Structures are given as C-alpha cells and as structure tokens.
C-alpha cells in the first residue's frame, strides 16, 4: 500500500474506534432497556437480551406513571421554546436594526452578564417565585428559559445581515414597524429562529438543577427530575432505569437529528464570532 | 434621515425590547443583586416563614465559609474537575476535530454527528447510564479492563477514583461541542498556508505546530473560557452518581450550595457560596484573558 493509503486507513481506524467508544454507553443503555430483570447484571455483560421484552417500558408507564412526567417535560419545553423565540427575536432584531440612544451600552451590559453563573440568582429567584405563588408550577420552571441573552446575541448577529434598504422601502410604503418586522425581517431571519428554537428546546428538556429546585410534587416533575428521584429507590433495577433513561433522551435526540444542520451551524457560528 | 423617523425607530426598539428586558431584569438581574444582599444576611428556615426574622450580618457568612472545611473540600474537588477535566476535554475535542476535518475522511458528516450525539443527551440519563458502566462487578468498564488484565476498580466507591470517573463521563458528554467549534476554527485557516509550508518541505508535525495551533489561538481562548465557566458549575453528575460521596470526594461547590440552600434552607450562607463561585469564575476568566494577552 502507498503511504497515502496507509494514512487514510489509519485515519479511518481512529475515527471508527472513536465512534464505537462514543456510542458504546448509549448502545448499552438501549440494549439493557429491553432485558429481563437481572439480565444486565451478568458476566460477561450480554450485548443484547436473550429474550427481549418491553416490560420495562410498560412499568414506566403504568406503575411509575412516567407518562405524566413526559407530559410535564413536553409542556414546559414547548412553551419555553415558543415564548423564547417570540421574545428573543423581537429583542435581537431591535439590537440589530433599530438604533436608539444607549444601544451599545445596553448590549455590552448584557454581554458581561453572560459570565455570571445562574446559581447566584437561583436562591432569590426561588424566594421570589414563592412569593408569586409560582413554585411547583409550569410557569415557575420555564421562567429562566424565556429571555436568553445568548439567544438575543444569536438573533442580533444574524439580523445584522438584513438589508436596511429593504426595511426603508417598506417604511416608505407606509408599513408600521411591527408589520415590517413580521412581514419583511422575520422571513429573512427564519433560519436562525429554527436554530434558537432547537437550542431552547434541548436546554429546557435536558435541564436539571432549576426544575429540581422549583418543583416539589412528583406529579409535577419533569423527566430528568423524576428519573433522578427514581434512581434512589430503584438502583437495583438496572434494566428499568435504562428504559427510563432512554425515554428521557429519545425526544432530545430526535429533535437534534431533525434540526441537526441548523443546530450545528449555530454552534459553529457562535464559536468563531466569539 | 429625518429625526421623526429616528424617533419612530427608537420608540419601536424599546417596545420590541421591553418583553425581553423586563423578563431579564425581573428573573435574572434583580435575583442576582438580591443574591449579593442575601449573602449578607442570616436568612434561614425561620426567615422563609417570616422574612422579618432575617438579620443583616455583614460578611459573617463569608468569614464562616472561609473556615468551613466542607466548603474548602468542595472547592478543591471543583478545581480538580476544572483543571484536569477542562484541558482533557479540550484535548479530546481538538483530536476529534482534527480527525473529522482531515482531508481524506469519508462520511465526515456521519462521524461528526456521532461524536456530537452525547452533547444533546440528557445529563441525568447518561449519568445514570455511566453509574452502571462503573459498577465494580458487572460494569462494562471493569469488564473491558479485565480483558486487558487490569484489576477491577471501585470507580464510584473509592474516594481516589470517584472524581476521575466523573471527569471521564464529563469528557465523553462534552467533547463534541468544542469539537464543532474547533472544526469551525480549522476551516478559517487559509489552505494556502498549508500548501506553502508543504512546498517549503515542512512535515505534518511542524505544520501542526506552526500553522494549525497559532491559527486556532482565538478559538482556544473562546473554548477554554466557556468550558471553564461551565465546568465550575458541576452539579448533576455528582448529584446523580455519588450524592457528593464517597467521603465528600465529589461534592462540588454548586452541590454544596444546593445542600446548604435547599436541603438545610440556610439561604444566606448558600448565597455567599454562590457569590464566591462568581468571584472565582471571574478570576479564572481574567487570568485566561491576561495569559492570552501576554502570549500575543
């Protein structure tokens, strides 16, 4: 073999080894979720069930009532995504295309807020929501996801590319500012809205600490909180816990695979621009 | 442009910004400021039922924290996670980016997607999965090591191994994110530089050291600062896998804050932990910015 072909071979061996290592934990989770109780705890570890079963999933939905948690996660995440896209796109567009006094200063102030860990505000936020009667409600969970500074940056960066002539032409024709935003700008910035929606969905779906703090009834728990709670009493039930883990991961993974291209481009753009 | 038009735009801007700014002010800025104030009080369980029970105590919470062995151990654990886990995760990200971005790769998109998949998984779920992978007797990891003739390790039960185990999980979960950013950075380096170097007879190692690494410098700054900020907030992994044990070896600063604030309801003390975390994160960010500025 030529040197070049050796290089290609070594490269792909490395890539495949990496892919196997990356997927192994996820594959094992899928495999174990279809096993009978105790089957995963054998030596050597079985790679697939000798007698696959859906019983673990049946238990999740009947005895453990996780359909309820799935619904909680879905409601919180969908509401957070819709509200966030509405609120953030308006703000991002204003920063990009509507000059006003103090715009740069306000923008810089928001940027510096990005280094503040969310935990600093979490304790007072909890007390505030308690006063407002929002602890243990959907509204309480989704509050932090709705207005994201990162999202405003993302939209602004993209909206800078909308041509001013186009907006001015609409103004000359007598369109109001909101109509211009909705009819002229929004169709142009639609790709970045999809990116933002995917980001918000995955953040809200996967988040753990805040829902853990703000939700107190197990009937209100989102999936990650319910799962973390469950592992306490069911730590011996490996197969059942793997079914629960897969149930929690699957919606996120599906959303990612659907919006993969725009999601990946969003991350890459954010990183290069800094 | 007429000033009426400018006024009209400015008015529209404020109306468009209002929902976002009000939400950020009420649910982020005010709580952060309140957090600073809360850290100066003895706000506890009694104050939750009647805030009038909270008293201003100055810097007492901070003074107590700085003599609290649990706080120092949590800070030490977190620093271990940041200082070892962060660079390790960046190294894996860079390696993966170089592999995925190599010119001869087929199915580039497929590999990129596979490496990225752990990033979008739910942290709680994969922490549970890895808890079983780390099982001393039946876990996949010890079984694999056994094939190589290595004695089983009690990953999550041994105070020496618990933090390395959490670091390994975090690297697996996160490397795909920075990989993408490195790939974006690699694509910004002009092809011609490599071609010119090849004509000059520079080998692949020298091309890597003299073109790739300097070309990635801005990317490095971005990923190392964002990764560090994120790693300082370690929480769900120890919460799910070890509850901070064994012997407190994986209790992180945020886990400690959570326990103080939401288990024992010592919210004044917990706020001081959060503020200390903020100060440490800021210091870490400044050190990195300083360091980069000196290099260039």
Interface residues (C-beta under 8 A of the other chain):
Chain A: X4 X7 X8 X11 X12 X14 X15 X18 X19 X21 X22 X23 X24 X25 X26 X28 X29 X32 X40 X41 X42 X43 X44 X45 X86 X87 X88 X90 X91 X93 X94 X95 X98 X99 X100 X101 X103 X110 X113 X115 X116 X117 X118 X119 X120 X121 X122 X123 X124 X125 X126 X127 X128 X130 X143 X144 X146 X147 X149 X152 X171 X177 X178 X181 X202 X205 X206 X208 X209 X213 X223 X224 X225 X227 X228 X231 X238 X241 X242 X244 X245 X246 X248 X249 X252 X253 X255 X256 X257 X260 X264 X267 X268 X269 X270 X271 X272 X274
Chain B: X5 X6 X8 X9 X10 X12 X13 X14 X15 X16 X17 X19 X20 X21 X23 X24 X26 X27 X28 X29 X30 X31 X32 X34 X35 X36 X38 X48 X96 X99 X100 X102 X104 X105 X106 X111 X112 X113 X114 X115 X116 X117 X118 X120 X121 X122 X123 X124 X125 X126 X128 X129 X130 X131 X132 X133 X135 X137 X138 X139 X140 X143 X172 X176 X177 X180 X181 X183 X184 X185 X188 X218 X219 X221 X222 X223 X229 X232 X233 X235 X236 X239 X240 X254 X257 X258 X261 X262 X267 X270 X271 X274 X275 X277 X278 X281 X282 X285
